[in-house]
Amino acid sequence: MPKDLADFAELSTPLVADACVRLGEPLRAAPAGILPVVAGRRVAGRALPVRHYGSVDVFLEAFTRAGPGDVLVIDNAGRRDEACIGDLAVLEAEAAGVAGVVVWGLHRDTPDLVEIGLPVFSYGRHAPGPVRVDPRDPDALTTARFGEHAVTAADVVFADDDGVLFVPAARADAVIEVARTLFGTEREQARRIRAGETLRAQTRFDAYLAARAEDPGYTFRQHLRRIGGAIEE
């Protein structure tokens, strides 16, 4: 497990996303609309992947493989016709030491999930549960699809109010380090704006416009990197 994973507590998924771009890491974000059941919840941890086929037994089996702080990543193919997880499965996840749950699909038992307090992220709430039991693939406990991305135990999950990101565990320390640097830069820029120094002045925007006039291919991102600013990434 990356040693600096706990540092996500002061960071955010936008900072992690920008750090991935800065490092040239593939940007693997969950589809837009995956949000916490309770606003303000956040989680980071090793992915515990599982594919749902209509029965809760696959979750129970996944929990036998869980390590402390893992994040259950549920592939329910983004379905909007059923909720695949509710209060009992989330309570069992908590009992197994799981730190949170991210669902490519829907949840139910919302008041109970709020009371339990374990971070759960999904497309939203839906009363009906599954009425199907489909055949299960052999890799149901090793790989989960989440949107266009395949997620395995070799990934870590970062999730907050802005969404969910997946980063290879081997690169998480480097991503967190760059995200921390961006955080410091952006906080200083915000402080200076509040003190009366506009962002245009801080980023030498007039100089950027002049440089772009001479070279139409010169981008603001290149300019920011040249002067050490941080807005877009």
C-alpha positions, 0 to 999 in steps of 0.5 A: 500500500502506498505510504502516502495514501493517508495524505489524501485527507487534505487533498481532492480528486481534482488535485489527483486528476491534475497530478495524473495529467502533470505526470502523464498518467492515464486519467481513469475517472469513474463516469460523471454522476458517481457521488457520495450518499452523504455529501462530504464523505471521502475515501482512499484505499486499495481497490477490492473489485467485484462484479455483481450478478444479482446475488449478494453472495459475491460481496460476501465472498469478496469480503473474505479477501478484504484487507483493512482500508480496502475500498469495495469497487462494485461493477454493476454495469452502470445499471439504472433498473436495480439497486445492487447494494443496501444496508446489510451489505454495507454493514458487512463491509464495515465489519470486514474492515472495508473503508468505503464502497464505490458502485457503478450502479445504484444503492438503496436503504439510504437512511440506513446508509447515512446512519452507518456512516461508511462512505458509499458512492453511486449513481443514486438511490433506487428502491427495487433490488435485483430480481435476476441471478446471472451466470458468474464469470471466473474473474468476478472477484479479480476485475471490475469494470467501472465505466470504460476502465478495468479496476483490479487490486493493483489500483487504488481508489480516491473518492470525494464530492467531485467523483471517483478516480482509479490510480495504479498503486505503483504510481500513487505515491508519485501522484500524491506528491505532485497533488500535494505540490499543486495544492500548495501552489493553488492555496497560495494563489487563492491567498494572493487573490483574496489579498488583492492580487488578481489571478491575471496578474499572478499568471502574467496574463498580459505576457501570455497574450503577447506570447500567443500573438507571436506563436498561436500554438502557445498554450496557457498550460505551457505558460503556467508551467513556465512560470510555475502556476497551477490552475488547469493542472 
